[in-house]
Each structure stands twice: as C-alpha cells, then as structure tokens.
C-alpha cells in the first residue's frame, strides 16, 4: 500500500523551497549591480523584475506555510528536485527579457543548461549580449556546479534539521567535515580561492592576447566560472576557439580538470595528504579511462588525417577529449568538424568519455569515475571468486580516502546508476533518430545533454524540434541530480494521486 502524503509534508517542502527561491532572488543582485556599473539600464530592469518575482514567490511560500517540523529524507529529495525546476524557470526570466531568445522555452533551456553545468545553448547573437546577462549565464554555472542547495546551506539557510537529505538529493554523498553546513562552506571556500587564482591567470592571458584590461577581466571571470564548474558556456559564440590562444587553452584545461575532482580530494590535499592524489580509486580510474578514450580519439583522427602535427592533434583532439571527459564542453573547433572530419572512431572515444564524466562530489556530471572503478573492482572480485575453492572467501578492497572493503551492495548500486545513465543516453538518442538525425550524432548530443557536458555536433539549435528541446532539458535535470531525487519526486507525486 502507498501512503498518501499529508498536508504537513507539503508545508515542510513548501517552506524550504521558499527559502531556496529567496536565495536565488538574492543572487540576481550580482548581475543587477553589473548592469548598473556598465549603465545597462534595460538589463538592470530585467534582473530587478526577476528578483522581485523570486522574492514574491519565496515569501508567499514562507508566509503561507510556516515551518512546523524538520525535513526527512523524502522531503529533502523532493525539495532538491523541485528547486532545480524553479531555478530554471526563474533564472530564465532575465534571459528571455534580454531579447536574445525566440521564446521562453529556449531561455529555460539555457537556464537549465547553466544551472546543470551542461553548456548546450540556444542563445542568438551571443557576441552582442550585455555584460550583465552574460555574467548571469556564467553565474548560473558557478552556482549550479557547487549546487543550489549547497549555496543555500552556506549563505541563506540557518539551522536546517535534515539538511543532509537535500544535500544528498543534489547528488552529493560525502560529508568532508563533521556536518553538512561546514562541508558546504568548505566547498565554497575552495571555489573562491580558485576563483581568484583562475580569474587572475585568464585575465593576464587575455591581456597578453591583446584584449583591453577590463574586457579581459570580465571574460577571464566568465571563462573561469564555466571552466571550474565544468560548464561550457563562453562569452563569445566561437567558444574557446575565439581566442586562438594556446595559453588560454592550457589554463582552462587545468581549471576544468581540477574542477572535476572530488571536493574530498581537495580537502585531502588541503590537509597535506598528497598521497591521496595517486592512491584514490577515482584518480587512478580517471587516468586509465582518459588514456583509453584518448587512444580511440587519436586513432580515429589519424585515419581521417584531419590534423597535421602533434601540436594540432593536442590542441584539437586532446582538448576536446579532456573537455568532454571532465564534463566541461569547451571547444576549440567548430561544431561541424565533429560531423565532417572526426570520423566514427574518434566520435566514439568522445562519447564514451562524456558518458563516464568526472569524479563524484565534484562539479562534473556523467556516470562518475567512482562508479566505474567500483564496478570494475566488483568484476575482478567475481573472477577471483570463480577461480577460488568453493569454501574460499574473497575480500576485495579499494582506497577512497581510506581503505574500504568492497560490498556487493556498493557494486549493485553503482551498476544500477550506470544502467540508468545508459538508458537515459539511449532514450535521447532514439528521440533524435525519430526526428531524422543519424544515430551516432543523436547519441553524441544525447550523451552531452544527459552527462551535462555541452559539446555539440550541431543538433542543438533554435531550429531543432520543440520536443527534443524538452527532452534535453529533462536529461540535463536527471543527469545533474543523478536520478534519485527525480525518482523520489515522481514517487511523491504518484503517492499524492493514488496514495491511501
């Protein structure tokens, strides 16, 4: 029997959702200040209106639903999943008002892509977008990479009982510090330190490439926010190719690789445990899968003779591969080159890399390296078990911040999430084929959306079917939350309808 949620459950969910929405409204004051500084009066009104809408909805929920009890696991999961949908709709308001989107759906597509750190975009005439709207696009990625719930726990929410449930609902599992509030604050501390360092490096590189200091600073700031949070948005329509700068490419590679690492690993290095970098199952698996997929890309590109020389192969092949594997989506080639020049083997290497993604509890999306490593260790355990005497007991260990014994439940859980991602990727690919796109290209774009990468072979455009836009939004949402919170939300809605 399915039990119907009580009115009290709806009140708790509405209360904390209201707090998160108010936090989103506060964030909109950042691009509002940018607009005022650059005398962008119409964009300033766009953000003022969007912030007011957020405050009205948030305070309405808080006044209508006074807090009555703490969050449980179901409440936390539902709040986490709904907060991303509200963030998409409210974050799309200033984007739509900018006049650079055909309709509100396209603006919502970019808002979800921003918060989910995907990078696929439907914006028109990006090169003439205002500074404030461009900052907002990248700020969504900076917030989404750390997590909407994480920023709320850090700055806007005090004393949440059951905070860990919405933290986990946003696809984070590890408490780096004794409680989730301290963990959230450490995540933002690391991010702000890298913000200063990364923006400084990119600003200097931009000045060396001939950009004026203020423009170089703004573009360096935006490039950092998308690189660190493995996003993929860029301030120019040609993405990283616009700069034709080897130095900027090297800096961004460093940033999105570091951004795709587990925040627990950052804490280990912060506290002097440097051996963790080469002992952890995630970093070892990351290196192995990177080498395997890059080999596929190199072999594929050698067959096509698209690039001549090792430097060209690195700047085009390796950059796209690492960008895809880390879940970033920065590009140093035109979209059409995936279609016309890369060939099926190189595309396969990129698709596999995108599908795997980066580390758990990081800003990256995808299946996650940890799950790949756990399933592989589980496979080795089964082989050893088959080769051992019937009475033998096989103990398989792995190192993830400490020595752990591999349990069958861990392998089963990792395998189920991997299966869910594969089905999500195939679902989007089938829809793409239904609309007439070749399977390998439809699969490429679907994996890019579901794994929150942002690399595109050209399917994502304002001309693509409306249903495909909705499907990609759904994939970005599911992929960013890693299914569990989404499943709980659907179950909660089903219980409201059919529960007793």
KEPALO-935031 format. One record per residue (C-alpha): x, y, z. Coordinates in steps of 0.05 Angstrom, whole numbers, padded with zeros to 5 digits, always signed. Example, Ala and Ser with C-alpha at 12.3 -4.5 7.8 and 13.67 -1.06 7.14 Angstrom:
BEGIN
+00246-00090+00156
+00273-00021+00143
***
This chain:
BEGIN
+00000+00000+00000
+00024+00070-00018
+00011+00122+00037
-00015+00189+00015
+00030+00248+00038
-00003+00291+00090
-00014+00366+00086
+00042+00373+00137
+00091+00343+00087
+00071+00394+00034
+00081+00450+00084
+00151+00428+00101
+00170+00422+00028
+00140+00489+00011
+00175+00524+00068
+00245+00502+00050
+00231+00512-00024
+00211+00583-00008
+00278+00595+00026
+00317+00569-00034
+00276+00613-00081
+00292+00675-00039
+00365+00656-00042
+00360+00654-00118
+00330+00723-00118
+00387+00750-00077
+00437+00722-00128
+00405+00763-00182
+00430+00826-00149
+00500+00808-00173
+00484+00817-00248
+00439+00875-00228
+00499+00911-00198
+00540+00895-00260
+00485+00925-00303
+00485+00989-00262
+00561+00994-00265
+00560+00990-00341
+00498+01033-00348
+00458+00976-00379
+00391+01003-00357
+00344+00955-00393
+00383+00893-00368
+00381+00923-00298
+00305+00925-00302
+00305+00852-00326
+00342+00829-00264
+00302+00873-00218
+00238+00843-00244
+00264+00772-00239
+00289+00784-00168
+00221+00813-00148
+00185+00753-00177
+00231+00707-00137
+00220+00745-00073
+00145+00746-00082
+00141+00671-00094
+00191+00656-00038
+00158+00700+00015
+00089+00676-00006
+00110+00604+00009
+00142+00624+00075
+00081+00664+00098
+00031+00612+00074
+00068+00553+00102
+00100+00567+00170
+00154+00518+00189
+00127+00461+00231
+00177+00405+00232
+00245+00382+00206
+00260+00352+00138
+00261+00277+00129
+00293+00241+00070
+00232+00245+00025
+00223+00319+00039
+00297+00333+00025
+00296+00295-00041
+00233+00330-00064
+00259+00399-00045
+00324+00385-00082
+00290+00363-00146
+00238+00419-00146
+00289+00473-00131
+00324+00460-00197
+00259+00466-00236
+00242+00532-00201
+00313+00556-00212
+00306+00541-00286
+00241+00579-00293
+00262+00639-00251
+00332+00642-00280
+00303+00643-00350
+00264+00707-00337
+00322+00756-00347
+00349+00714-00404
+00283+00717-00441
+00276+00792-00428
+00344+00803-00459
+00314+00793-00528
+00366+00740-00548
+00318+00681-00546
+00260+00665-00592
+00214+00642-00536
+00213+00627-00462
+00226+00553-00474
+00293+00569-00506
+00311+00614-00448
+00290+00558-00399
+00335+00511-00439
+00395+00556-00428
+00377+00567-00355
+00374+00492-00341
+00437+00483-00382
+00471+00536-00339
+00449+00510-00271
+00463+00438-00291
+00532+00460-00318
+00516+00430-00385
+00535+00484-00435
+00488+00469-00493
+00456+00534-00513
+00401+00563-00557
+00420+00636-00550
+00421+00681-00611
+00473+00735-00625
+00515+00718-00564
+00571+00765-00585
+00526+00825-00573
+00496+00803-00506
+00501+00853-00449
+00555+00844-00396
+00503+00833-00342
+00464+00779-00379
+00530+00744-00397
+00552+00747-00325
+00485+00716-00305
+00495+00658-00354
+00562+00642-00323
+00540+00656-00251
+00485+00603-00260
+00541+00554-00276
+00582+00576-00217
+00523+00566-00171
+00499+00502-00204
+00568+00470-00203
+00573+00475-00128
+00498+00463-00121
+00437+00507-00109
+00426+00472-00043
+00499+00479-00024
+00498+00555-00034
+00433+00559+00006
+00463+00519+00063
+00525+00563+00061
+00495+00633+00058
+00419+00635+00064
+00394+00578+00108
+00408+00570+00182
+00396+00511+00226
+00363+00462+00179
+00348+00396+00212
+00354+00342+00159
+00399+00386+00115
+00438+00324+00095
+00377+00297+00058
+00373+00356+00009
+00449+00355+00004
+00447+00282-00018
+00387+00298-00062
+00432+00344-00102
+00477+00284-00119
+00529+00294-00064
+00544+00240-00015
+00606+00254+00025
+00610+00298+00087
+00680+00324+00082
+00674+00358+00150
+00633+00337+00211
+00568+00366+00187
+00537+00386+00120
+00538+00461+00135
+00613+00460+00147
+00622+00417+00085
+00582+00467+00042
+00624+00524+00068
+00689+00487+00053
+00665+00475-00019
+00654+00549-00028
+00720+00567+00006
+00757+00524-00045
+00717+00553-00102
+00731+00625-00082
+00805+00612-00075
+00806+00582-00145
+00762+00640-00169
+00817+00690-00150
+00873+00647-00179
+00838+00625-00243
+00809+00694-00260
+00878+00726-00249
+00911+00676-00296
+00858+00682-00350
+00858+00758-00344
+00933+00761-00354
+00929+00713-00413
+00874+00755-00445
+00916+00818-00438
+00976+00783-00470
+00930+00764-00528
+00911+00836-00539
+00846+00845-00500
+00835+00910-00462
+00844+00902-00386
+00770+00909-00365
+00745+00865-00422
+00800+00814-00406
+00780+00813-00333
+00706+00803-00348
+00719+00749-00399
+00770+00716-00353
+00719+00716-00297
+00666+00685-00340
+00713+00633-00370
+00736+00614-00301
+00665+00604-00274
+00647+00558-00332
+00714+00521-00332
+00718+00509-00257
+00646+00485-00254
+00656+00442-00316
+00602+00482-00352
+00618+00501-00423
+00585+00570-00432
+00632+00621-00461
+00625+00697-00471
+00635+00691-00546
+00597+00649-00597
+00661+00614-00621
+00674+00589-00551
+00749+00579-00535
+00765+00579-00610
+00751+00654-00609
+00816+00668-00572
+00864+00626-00615
+00907+00624-00553
+00948+00563-00532
+00959+00595-00464
+00884+00603-00451
+00874+00531-00473
+00926+00505-00423
+00897+00547-00366
+00826+00523-00380
+00849+00450-00383
+00880+00457-00314
+00817+00490-00287
+00766+00441-00312
+00808+00380-00293
+00816+00407-00223
+00742+00425-00221
+00723+00354-00240
+00760+00325-00179
+00723+00305-00116
+00720+00361-00064
+00741+00308-00014
+00806+00303-00053
+00814+00378-00049
+00806+00373+00027
+00858+00316+00030
+00908+00359-00008
+00889+00419+00035
+00907+00380+00097
+00972+00354+00069
+00952+00283+00049
+00983+00287-00021
+00989+00212-00028
+00913+00211-00036
+00922+00240-00106
+00953+00176-00133
+00922+00125-00086
+00849+00143-00093
+00808+00097-00137
+00777+00157-00172
+00841+00190-00195
+00870+00122-00217
+00808+00105-00256
+00805+00176-00285
+00875+00169-00312
+00861+00100-00342
+00796+00119-00376
+00828+00183-00402
+00884+00144-00435
+00837+00093-00465
+00789+00144-00494
+00846+00189-00519
+00876+00129-00555
+00810+00120-00591
+00808+00193-00610
+00880+00193-00635
+00870+00130-00677
+00805+00159-00705
+00837+00226-00723
+00898+00192-00754
+00852+00154-00801
+00819+00218-00824
+00884+00258-00829
+00845+00319-00805
+00902+00350-00765
+00975+00351-00783
+01028+00351-00729
+01028+00334-00655
+01012+00404-00632
+00950+00409-00675
+00928+00340-00652
+00937+00362-00579
+00902+00429-00587
+00843+00397-00623
+00839+00324-00603
+00865+00323-00532
+00829+00388-00513
+00761+00364-00536
+00773+00296-00503
+00791+00325-00435
+00736+00376-00441
+00686+00320-00454
+00713+00273-00400
+00712+00326-00347
+00641+00346-00367
+00662+00416-00387
+00643+00425-00460
+00693+00479-00480
+00710+00473-00554
+00770+00495-00596
+00738+00471-00661
+00674+00487-00700
+00614+00441-00687
+00614+00419-00759
+00683+00387-00752
+00653+00333-00707
+00605+00318-00764
+00651+00323-00824
+00721+00309-00801
+00727+00267-00738
+00702+00200-00762
+00664+00147-00723
+00722+00121-00680
+00742+00189-00654
+00669+00206-00641
+00662+00141-00603
+00721+00160-00558
+00689+00227-00543
+00621+00196-00530
+00650+00145-00480
+00690+00200-00445
+00629+00245-00439
+00586+00188-00414
+00635+00170-00359
+00645+00241-00334
+00687+00264-00275
+00692+00248-00201
+00636+00241-00151
+00621+00300-00105
+00651+00347-00156
+00624+00398-00206
+00625+00346-00262
+00567+00305-00289
+00561+00237-00321
+00563+00167-00293
+00623+00186-00249
+00691+00154-00244
+00679+00124-00175
+00622+00080-00201
+00664+00056-00259
+00720+00038-00212
+00674+00002-00163
+00640-00039-00218
+00708-00058-00246
+00733-00079-00177
+00669-00119-00169
+00683-00153-00235
+00753-00172-00212
+00724-00198-00147
+00676-00244-00185
+00733-00271-00227
+00775-00285-00165
+00715-00318-00133
+00705-00364-00193
+00779-00384-00192
+00780-00398-00117
+00758-00460-00079
+00684-00463-00061
+00700-00452+00012
+00744-00392-00002
+00722-00322+00018
+00747-00266-00027
+00756-00197+00003
+00764-00141-00048
+00788-00073-00022
+00793-00004-00053
+00820+00062-00029
+00774+00122-00027
+00801+00170+00026
+00810+00107+00069
+00815+00033+00058
+00746+00004+00045
+00720-00067+00035
+00680-00074-00029
+00609-00096-00013
+00561-00127-00061
+00511-00072-00046
+00561-00020-00069
+00572-00056-00135
+00497-00066-00145
+00482+00007-00130
+00536+00032-00177
+00513-00015-00232
+00441+00008-00226
+00461+00081-00233
+00505+00064-00293
+00447+00028-00324
+00401+00088-00312
+00451+00134-00346
+00459+00087-00406
+00383+00084-00413
+00379+00160-00408
+00431+00167-00463
+00396+00117-00508
+00329+00150-00495
+00353+00217-00521
+00388+00184-00580
+00324+00147-00601
+00285+00212-00598
+00339+00245-00641
+00335+00188-00692
+00259+00195-00692
+00268+00267-00716
+00315+00245-00772
+00385+00254-00743
+00438+00200-00755
+00445+00153-00695
+00518+00169-00679
+00504+00244-00679
+00439+00236-00640
+00476+00193-00589
+00532+00245-00585
+00484+00301-00570
+00442+00259-00522
+00503+00238-00481
+00526+00311-00480
+00459+00332-00451
+00449+00274-00403
+00521+00277-00377
+00518+00353-00372
+00577+00364-00418
+00558+00415-00472
+00599+00392-00532
+00555+00395-00593
+00558+00366-00663
+00506+00417-00687
+00439+00385-00669
+00426+00434-00612
+00400+00496-00646
+00340+00542-00645
+00312+00503-00705
+00311+00435-00671
+00242+00406-00654
+00207+00431-00591
+00200+00361-00563
+00275+00350-00570
+00288+00414-00531
+00243+00388-00475
+00277+00320-00476
+00346+00352-00469
+00321+00395-00411
+00295+00332-00377
+00362+00296-00390
+00402+00354-00361
+00357+00355-00299
+00360+00280-00288
+00435+00275-00303
+00453+00332-00255
+00412+00303-00197
+00434+00231-00213
+00363+00205-00215
+00349+00190-00141
+00317+00257-00124
+00278+00255-00190
+00252+00185-00175
+00231+00206-00106
+00194+00267-00135
+00156+00223-00184
+00140+00174-00128
+00116+00231-00084
+00070+00257-00139
+00045+00187-00151
+00030+00179-00077
-00008+00244-00077
-00052+00219-00133
-00060+00145-00115
-00039+00141-00043
-00086+00120+00013
***
